[in-house]
Structure formats: C-alpha cells, structure tokens
C-alpha cells in the first residue's frame, strides 16, 4: 500500500509541480500585465505633462517676446520724449494760437527778456549795445536800489521797458481783479517813479494763456484795456525757463529754428541771475539773425499783437 501511494506521489509530483508553476506563471503574468498597464498610464501622464510643459514654455516665450516688443516700444517712446524739450512743446502749443501768417522769413524779430532786472541785466544791455540792437524788457518789481537803477538804464539806452507784474506770484496776481489791479498799480508806480514814465506794454506772468489763473483772463485783459495798456505774449521760446538750465547751444537752436514760422517773431528769454547761458547765447543769436538780413526791433505801435489768448481760452 505504502509503495503504491509512494508511486502515486512520484507520478503526481511533477504534475503538481507543473500545475503550481503554471499557476504561479499566470499570477506573475497577470501582475506583470498590471504593472505594464501602470507604466503605460504613467508614460501617458508623463507625455501629457511634457505636452503641457511644452505649451507652457511656448506661452512663456510668447509672453517674453511680447515683453521684448513692449520694452522696445517703451524705449522708442522714451527716445522720442527725450528729443522733445519743453521749449518745443511751448512753441508747438503757443505758436498755433498766434495768428501771424507764415512767410519765408520774418520781417522783424523782437528780443524780449522777462523777469528782470537781475545780475545779468547789465550784461544783456552791454551785448545789445555792442550789436546796436534794441531789446524789450518785461520787468518785475524789486526793492533793491542797485537793481532799480536798471529800469532807468533800460530806458536811457533806448530799449523798451514793459511791465510783467510787481510780484510775479500767480496766486496773488490772479486771485481777483482787485488783486491784479493792486499789483499793476504797484509796478506802474515804481517804474513811473524811477524812470519818469509808466510803460504802456504788459506781459502776463505765465502768458495770457496761463492755466493758473482762477478767473478768466478776459477779466484782467479788461483792466489793461481800460488803462490803454497793450499786452504781448511770444511765439518763439529760447527754452531758458527750464530747470536745469539749458546749455548755450540749445538756447541758440531754440531761438533760431522757428523764426521763419512767423511774419514777426517774438522770442522769449529770461533775465534772471541764474540764467547765465542765456547771456552766453545772445551774441550768436543776434549775429545769426543779422546775417539773415532780419531787423531786430523794439516793440512799437506797428508791432503785430502776438497773443495767445482767444475768446475760446
Ligand atoms: Zn515771468
């Protein structure tokens, strides 16, 4: 019996071993398949991520190129802006408001100096005398007796003395009609006392197109009309009101480049102690104008009223 059982076992053993290994193989195969599927899924996910990453990279690079385009546009704009100086803006804006027809060259050029007298007034007068030309000085009030002498020197040397307010403080002058009148009285009295006559020409601080006055400028123009005072603005700016001070070359360029835009050109300079480059530029400006055969003239009754103010201001 035992032998019989042993025989059976010997015969069944390989079968069993075969069966067990078959089952194990199947289990192994199934689990391998599962792992394969997992790997495939993972690969797919990775490929998705890669695709997303690629599209992200693409997006980032397109944003990058947009930024590049923007920054080059900004650079171009800032280049343009650096070429535009305040003088040019003033000339562009204010030139349009002056109704003087364009000719090849102006008949006359008026050199006008605002905000003096100053430490430079004497130097300016010396230069004008050297070139035998007359200027127009739109002066403000001063308590300094030495500077007050300049009012007289301007008149004595044949230049035109004009008023530009006493205080030059916008908030005071343009606060009310009465305040404007009081300031006008003060500068009229001072100049009358020092020179013996009251000027009949005025320039509004900031010009007649200034945007600081609380009241319409027509209110103040009425006051001047009542007193037979003529006001003038300008149509060419030397640009010397800017801070920091413009170099001499730029003042020369500003003063000369737009002269042929107007039948009569009125150049705005500033007579302030810190405007030394204006004094330095003046001889070359006068020489260039004289070389062109244009007359440098004092303002008189025949001068075109160069004004910024219109009824639509
Ligand atoms: Zn001024």
Boltz pocket constraint, residues with backbone or C-beta under 6 A from the ligand:
constraints:
  - pocket:
      binder: B
      contacts: [[A, 114], [A, 115], [A, 164], [A, 168], [A, 204], [A, 205], [A, 206]]
      max_distance: 6.0
